[in-house]
Amino acid sequence: MRYWPGHYTDRHGREPVVFTSDGRARIRVTIRGVLFEGDSMDDLGALSGEPPARAFTFMDDGALCSCLLEWQEPLPVTVEGDGTRTGALHCALRMGDPRPAGGGIDAQALSVFLRLDGRDYPAEGVHHGIEDALHEIQLRLPAGTRVKACVACAWSDYSPAGSGLMGDLACFRDAKEAYRRVRGKHGPDGIFACWDRLTEFVQETWLCGEFEERTGSPGYRGAFPYTR
């Protein structure tokens, strides 16, 4: 388990919390005595029971909204000629107010920056997913410095059907030879040809012992960072 210190803020005030994550498909946090769990920070629902309606605001699907979620997690980087260092990734997710009749929420915005060696590297602007934010941060890091996490791994990819805020990154570490051949979406060398051989879904900031730096433009999603 990983432990991410942070804060929860809503109309009742701001308070410290600690998010726990297995790096894959579970995030948990206790807020005002209520345990919440979800696959992503924008999908945190009460794990059991009925939380007091006055204490929180929820979407129709039961996920928290009308709040600000802030957390900090370690993010390793490799520095050419100097090994691996660990920076602190600071994230803030603002969840808007619920729309009527099952319409989701009226706004959602993610802001992220990496603090490394006393300097901040922001993902400029507001983002809808961790992947895009980490791409922006990578582009701002000094030459020879590379993010060392699943988002930058040679064996990870997304479904062409799209991805959410976080945690939809497919790992193919147990099907490396098949994944090496992937180019594009369809056909014998398309991502769908080996999709059922994926090992598991992981968070973009997870890291395992099978990590290899993503070089060139492999797989369906291509290079990290991508070029515009």
C-alpha positions in Angstrom: 0.0 0.0 0.0 1.0 3.6 -0.6 0.1 6.5 1.6 -0.6 9.9 0.2 -1.0 12.8 2.6 -3.5 15.4 1.5 -6.5 17.6 2.3 -10.3 17.4 1.7 -12.1 20.7 1.3 -15.8 21.5 0.9 -18.4 24.0 2.1 -17.8 22.8 5.7 -14.1 23.5 5.7 -10.7 22.0 5.0 -9.2 19.1 6.9 -6.1 16.8 6.5 -6.6 13.3 5.2 -4.5 10.4 4.1 -5.3 8.5 0.9 -4.2 4.9 0.6 -3.7 3.1 -2.7 -2.6 -0.2 -4.0 -1.3 1.5 -7.2 -3.9 -0.4 -9.2 -7.6 -0.3 -8.7 -8.2 0.9 -5.2 -8.0 4.2 -3.4 -9.4 4.7 0.1 -9.8 7.6 2.4 -11.6 8.3 5.6 -13.3 11.7 5.8 -15.2 12.8 8.9 -15.4 9.2 10.1 -16.8 7.9 6.8 -14.7 5.5 4.7 -14.7 6.2 1.0 -13.3 4.0 -1.8 -13.0 4.2 -5.6 -10.9 3.2 -8.6 -10.1 6.8 -9.2 -10.0 10.1 -7.3 -13.1 11.3 -9.2 -15.0 8.1 -8.2 -14.9 8.0 -4.4 -18.0 6.6 -2.9 -18.9 5.6 0.7 -17.8 2.1 1.2 -20.7 1.1 3.5 -23.7 2.6 5.2 -25.4 5.9 4.5 -23.2 9.0 5.2 -25.0 12.0 6.6 -26.4 13.9 3.7 -25.6 17.3 5.3 -21.9 16.3 5.6 -21.1 15.6 1.9 -22.4 16.2 -1.6 -22.7 13.3 -4.1 -23.3 12.7 -7.7 -26.2 10.5 -8.7 -23.8 7.5 -8.9 -22.8 8.1 -5.2 -19.4 9.6 -5.9 -18.1 12.7 -3.9 -18.4 16.1 -5.6 -18.6 19.8 -4.7 -15.2 19.5 -3.1 -11.4 19.8 -3.6 -9.2 16.8 -3.2 -5.5 17.4 -2.7 -2.8 14.8 -2.4 1.0 14.3 -2.6 2.7 11.2 -3.8 6.3 10.3 -4.6 7.4 10.2 -8.2 10.8 8.8 -9.2 12.8 10.2 -12.0 16.1 9.1 -13.6 18.8 11.6 -14.1 21.4 10.8 -16.7 24.7 10.0 -15.1 23.2 10.4 -11.6 20.8 7.5 -11.0 17.3 7.8 -9.7 15.9 10.5 -7.5 12.4 10.9 -6.0 10.3 14.0 -6.4 7.0 14.9 -4.9 4.0 15.0 -7.2 1.4 17.5 -5.9 -2.1 17.1 -7.3 -5.4 19.0 -6.7 -8.7 17.8 -8.2 -11.7 20.2 -8.0 -15.0 18.4 -8.3 -17.9 20.6 -9.3 -21.5 20.6 -8.3 -24.0 17.9 -9.4 -26.2 18.6 -12.4 -29.9 17.7 -12.2 -31.3 14.4 -13.5 -28.1 12.3 -13.7 -26.1 14.8 -15.6 -22.8 14.3 -13.8 -21.1 17.5 -12.4 -20.8 20.9 -13.9 -17.0 21.0 -13.8 -13.9 19.0 -13.1 -10.4 20.3 -13.1 -7.0 18.7 -12.2 -3.8 20.7 -11.5 -0.5 19.0 -11.0 3.2 20.0 -10.4 6.3 18.1 -9.6 8.7 19.3 -6.9 12.2 18.0 -7.6 15.5 19.2 -6.0 13.8 22.3 -4.7 12.3 23.4 -8.0 8.7 23.1 -9.2 7.8 21.8 -12.6 4.1 22.5 -13.3 1.8 20.9 -15.8 0.6 24.2 -17.3 -3.1 24.8 -17.4 -6.0 22.5 -16.2 -6.1 18.9 -17.2 -8.7 16.1 -17.3 -6.3 13.3 -16.7 -3.1 12.4 -15.0 -1.5 11.2 -18.2 -1.7 14.6 -19.9 -0.4 16.3 -16.8 2.6 14.0 -16.6 3.4 14.5 -20.3 3.5 18.3 -19.7 5.8 17.8 -16.7 8.1 15.6 -18.6 8.4 18.3 -21.3 9.5 20.8 -18.6 12.1 18.6 -16.9 15.8 19.3 -17.6 17.5 17.4 -20.4 18.5 13.9 -19.4 15.8 13.7 -16.6 13.0 11.2 -17.2 9.9 10.2 -15.3 10.2 6.7 -14.0 6.7 5.4 -13.6 4.2 3.2 -15.5 3.1 6.1 -17.7 6.6 6.2 -19.1 7.1 2.4 -19.3 7.7 0.5 -22.5 5.0 -2.1 -21.6 2.0 0.2 -20.9 -0.8 1.4 -23.2 -4.4 2.7 -23.3 -7.5 1.3 -24.9 -8.6 3.2 -28.1 -12.0 3.4 -26.4 -10.4 6.1 -24.1 -9.4 6.5 -20.5 -10.5 8.4 -17.4 -8.8 10.6 -14.9 -6.4 7.8 -13.7 -6.0 4.1 -13.4 -6.9 2.9 -16.9 -3.4 2.2 -18.0 -3.0 -1.4 -19.2 0.3 -3.2 -18.3 1.6 -5.8 -20.8 4.6 -6.9 -18.8 3.6 -10.6 -19.1 3.1 -10.3 -22.9 6.2 -8.3 -23.9 6.8 -10.1 -27.2 3.2 -9.7 -28.3 3.2 -6.0 -27.3 6.5 -5.3 -29.1 4.7 -5.9 -32.4 1.8 -3.6 -31.7 1.4 -0.7 -34.1 -1.8 1.1 -34.2 -5.4 0.0 -33.4 -6.6 -2.8 -35.8 -5.1 -5.7 -37.7 -2.8 -8.5 -36.6 -0.4 -6.0 -35.1 -3.0 -3.7 -33.6 -3.6 -3.2 -29.9 -6.8 -5.2 -30.0 -4.9 -8.3 -31.2 -3.2 -8.6 -27.8 -5.6 -6.7 -25.5 -6.8 -9.8 -23.8 -3.2 -10.6 -22.8 -2.8 -7.6 -20.6 -1.5 -8.3 -17.1 -3.5 -5.7 -15.1 -4.6 -2.1 -15.0 -2.3 0.2 -13.1 -2.2 3.9 -12.1 0.1 6.1 -14.2 2.4 6.8 -11.2 2.8 3.1 -10.2 6.2 1.4 -10.7 7.3 -2.2 -10.7 10.5 -4.1 -11.2 9.7 -4.7 -14.9 10.0 -1.1 -15.8 11.8 -0.2 -19.0 12.0 3.2 -20.5 9.6 3.9 -23.3 11.6 4.9 -26.4 10.5 5.6 -29.9 6.7 5.4 -30.6 5.7 1.8 -29.6 2.2 0.4 -29.2 -1.0 2.2 -29.8 -0.5 5.3 -27.8 3.1 6.0 -29.0 5.8 8.0 -27.4 6.2 9.4 -23.9 6.1 12.4 -24.0 4.0 12.6 -27.1 4.6 15.3 -29.6 2.0 17.7 -30.8 
